[in-house]
Amino acid sequence: MYMELKSNVYVIILAAGYATRLRPISDKIPKPLIEINGKTIISRIISNFKEAGFNKFCIVLGYKSGLIKKEILKIKDIETIFIDQKEPTGMADAIAFAINSILLNYNKVSNFFITAADIIFSKEEILKMFELHKNSDVVLSLMKSNDLEIAKGHANVKISKDSDLSKDIDENQGLSLIDIIEKPKPHEIMSDYYSLPLYLTNQKILKYLKNLEISERGEREFQDVLKNAIQNHLDIRGIRILTPLITAENIGEFHLTCLQDIIRMNKRFLVEIKKNSFRGKKPKLIEPLRFGNDVKIGDKLKLGPNVILGDSSTVGDFSELSNTILFNKVNVGKFCRLHWCIIDDGISLPDNYWAKNCFITRDNKNDLEIINF
């Protein structure tokens, strides 16, 4: 019976955005194809849902759709529908389009996971939501935070007085939600709980996806759908998926929105060292690290923690790198110091180069361009 319920679930992945806050990386590749410890975000999302027992996917595409589609077609043992969202009219429109398209082809599907393509949840977290959904119409994934900066980028929820806050991670009970507001001002914050872009809903949500007004941002917002559904007494519950207390500093480990989050999210997944053969005398290596293929390092250098060296990269003698990612074919000279940096493909840094908190690439004139975090 449990597997039968899973077979009636489609996973909708919203992968149509431009990711302007990740420029210039997103000018080359879309956000879902950014690699996290050697595997693209969207591949990680699909793999985790597969491990949880879900193999039907609907991918909403837009920007650089061909690249994303090519990546997903490499994945075996899944059923996939691709949908193009030609106009960025908002999450609610994308979800309505996806659900209606699925139901046209598979009328027995009754439930839908909805996730952004820039956030990675584990098999266990996915299954907690699925368990809670058996006794509710909609389940929201929640995090807890008392950092006011979090309110600037996430929806805040109001918890029913009948809910036991000590049960916020209990998949059999969760929290009953009675209101939601997108990006609240400080005086509008209703609780320490915020919604993440992972939802599980039944078909009842379709009613509230119709005739939505355009928000101040010029889009049809899914949070407005949820607010309408709550006001019309749909049973909407939330479960705290991220167990750490979330701050503006650690949210990037889970939800990728800006350049420095690439380092933060990689840090979360770098749990073991991966070293191929390399030369270099007396290197000081502080795990976790990841070395790509054909990496060469010099003498008496210090690497780590949280360093990734891409394929065919080199690091010169006496250099020090920490919390830094080198893309492929990067050449770092001698006596360099890099801290919280991302270095673009093919970049060569001269000897004695020092940098921190930045993305280093080349501009149209082929000069080094520094984009500070």
N, C-alpha and C positions, 0 to 999 in steps of 0.2 A: 504493500500500500504506500509505503514511504517513497519508493522509487517511482511509483505511478504518479504521485503528486509532483515529483521533480520533473517528470516528462511533460507536465502541463505548464512548465515555466519557460519563458523566453527571457534571455538576458539582453537588454538594450544598452549598447555602449555609445555614448554621445561623443563623437570624434570629429566634429565638423569645424571647430574653432580655429581662429588665426593665431592665437597665443602671442599677442603683440608684446606682452611683458617678457617674453623669452627671445626677443630679437637681439642680435642678428642670427642666433642659432635657428630660430623658427622660420627665417627667410629661406633656409636650405632644406630643413626637414620639419614635418609637422610634429607637434608636441608628443602625440602617442608613440612616435618612433624614436624618441630619445632613449638611449640605453641606460639602464640601471644595473650596474654590476654585470655588464655583458649581455643583457637581455632587454628588449624593448619593453616599454611600459605596457603597451597594449597586449603583448604576448604574455606578460606576467599576469595581467588581469584575466585573460582567457584561461591560462593554465590553472589559476587558483579556482576559478569557477568550475573547470573540468574536474579538478580534484574533489570539489564539493559535490559532484554528481550532476552538474548542469552542462548540457552540450549543445543547446540551441541558442544562437546569437543573432541579433539584429544590430548592424553597425550603421550608425548615421554618419555619413561622410559629407565633406564640403571641401575645405582647403586641402590641396595636394592629395585628393582622394585616391589617385592611382597608386601612390606610394604605400598608403595604408592598406589598400586592398591587396596589393602584392605581398605584403608581410603576412596578412591574415591567411591568405591562401596557402601558405606554407604549413599551416597548423593542421594536423590530421585529426580525424574522428570527431569533427564538429559539423553541425548544420548551420549555415550562415545565409542571412539575407542582408544585402547591401542597399542602403537608401541614400540618395543624394538630397541634402538640404541646400537648395540653390540660393536661398536668401536667408541670412542670419536673423531670423525673426524671433528668436528666443527659445529657451529650453522647453517651455510648454508646447510650442508648436512642433518642435522636433519630436517630443514624446508622443503627441497625438498622432502625428504622421506615422511614426514607427508602429504604435499599437494597432492603428487601423490597417496598416499594410500587413502586419502579421496575421490579423484576424481574417483578412481577405483570403489568405492562403491556408491558414491553420485555425479553423473555427473552434477546435477543442482546447486551444490554449486558454488558460483562465487566469494566470498570474504572470507578473512581469517584474524582474529585477531591472532597475534603471541605475546606471553608473556613469560618472564622468570618466574620461579616458586619461585622467591625470592623477588618479588616486588608487592605491593598491591595498586591497583587503585580503586577509588570509582566508584559507579554507574554513578555519574555525569561526572566524568572525562572520563569514557569509552564512554558515549553518546556524549560528545563533539567531540571525535575522529570520531565517527560514522557519525555525522552530517557533518563534514568537508570532509569526504571521498566521499560523494555524488558527489562532483565535482573534484575529483582527483583520481590518480591511487594508490598512496601510501601515508599514513599519518604516521608521526613519532611523538611520544610523546617527548616533550622537557622540559628541565629545564634551568634556567638562573643562571649563576655563573661567578664571576670574581676571584674565588679562583683557583690558578694554580694547586693545588693538585687534583682538580676534573678531570683535563685533563689526569691524570695518569690512570684513570679507566673507562673513558667514551669517546664516539666518539663526536667530535666537528663538527658543521655544518656551512656552509657558506650560508648567506641569500642573496637572489636577491635584487638588488638595487631598484627594483620596489615594494618591500614589505614595508608595513607600520609597523614599530616595535611596535607601539601602539596597533596594532591588533593581537599581539602574542597570546592572549587568546580568540580571536574571532572565534567561531566555523564555522562562515560563510565565513571567509577569511583566517585566519592563516597566515603563512609565507611560501613563495616559497623558496625551498632549491635548491642550485646549486652546492653543493659539500659537501663531508663528509670525515673525516679522523679519524681513530681509534687511541685513546691514543696519541694525538699529543704532540710533544715537544713544549716548550714555544714559540719558533719562528714560529711554524706551526699553532698556534691557529688563527682561522679565524673569530670568533665572541664570544659573551658571551653565546651562546646557545649550549647545549649538548643534545645528544640523549639518551633516556632511553630505556630499553628493553621491549617496548610495541609498536607494529606496526600493521597497518591495511592495507591490500593490496588486489588487485584483481589478477586474473590469469595471467596478463601480466608479473608478476615478475618471472614466471617459466622460461621464456626464458633466464634470466640472472643468474639463479641458475645452469646452465649447464657449464661444462668445466672450472670450477674455478681453479685457481692456489692455491697451498698451501702457506700459509702465513709464516712469520718468526716464529710464534708460533707453526707451524706444523699443522694448521687447515685451513679449508675453512671458511672464515669470511663472515658474512652477510653484514658487512659494505662495503666489496668489491662488493657485489651484488648491493647494493644501489648506489654506485659510478658509476658502469657500467650503471645502469638504468637511472641515471641522465644524463650521457653523451650521452645516446641515446634518450633523450628528453621525458622520462616518466614524467608525472606531479607528482612531489613529494612535499608534503607540510608538515609543522610541526605546532604543536600547543603546547603552553606552558601549561603543565598539572600541574606541581608543582608551585604554585604561590609564595611561599617564595623564597627569594634569597638563593641559595644552597651553602653550604660550606662543607669542609671536616668534620666539626663537626656535621652538621644536616642531611647529606645525609643518614646516617644509620637509620634515622627514616622512610625512604621510601624504601631503597634498602639494603637488608641484605647481607653483604659479609664477615664480621668478627665477632668474639665473642662479642665484646662490642656492636655491632649493635643489638643484641638480647635485650639488655636493652633499647637501643634507640627506637627500633620499638615498644616494649611493652609500653614505655612511651607515644608514640603517641596514643595508643588505650586505655590506662587506663584513662577513663573519669569519672568513678564513683566508689564509694567504694562498695566492696562486702564483707560483714562480716557475717560469721556464728557464732554460739555461741562459746564463749571462756572465759577463766578465766584470771584474771589479774587486779590488783588494780591501779588506776590512770595512765593508759597508755596514752601517748601523740600520737595521730594518726593524721598524716598529709596526707590528700588526694592528689592524688589518690592512693588507695591501692586495693589489691585483696587478699582475704583469701580463701584458699581451704577448703576442708572438714576436720573436726577433727583437727583443728589447736589449739594449746595451747600457750598462751603467759604469761609471768611472770609479776611481779609488777614493776611499775615506769619505764617502758621502753619507748623508742621513736621509732616509726615506720613511715617512709615516709620522703619526698614524693617518689612516684614511687617505691613501694615495692610490691612484689608478694610472698606470702607464700604458698607453695605447700601443697598438702594433707598430713595430719598426721605429719606436721612439728611443732617444738616447738622452742620458743625463751625465754631465761632465763631472770631473773630479771636485771634491770638497763642496758640492752643492747640497742644499737642504730643502726638502719639500715636505709640507704637511697639509692635510685637508685640501688636496690639490688633484685635479684631473688633467692629464695630458691626452688629447685626442690622438689620432694616428699620425705617424711620421713627424713628430715634434722633436726638435733638437734643442736641448737646454745646455748652455755652455758651462764653463767651470766657475766655481765660487758663486753660484746663483742662490737666491733665497726666494722661495715661493710659498706663500701661506694664504689659504682660502682663495685659490686661483683656478680658473679653467682656461686651458690653452688650446686654441683652435687647431684643426688639421693643418699640418705642413708648416707650422710656425717655427722659426729659429730664433732663439734668444741668445744674445751675446754673453760673453763672460761677464761676471760681476753684476748680473741683472737682478734687481730686487723688486718684488711686487707683492701686494696683498689685497684681498677683497676685490677682485676684478676678473673680468673676462678679457683675454688678449686675442685679438684677431688682426686682420689687415684691412685697410680701407681701400677705396677705389684706386688710389695711387700706389698701392702695394706697400704703404708705410704701416708700421705697427699702430694699431688702434686699441686704446685702453678704455674699457667700459667698466666703470666702478660700480660695485654693488651698493 
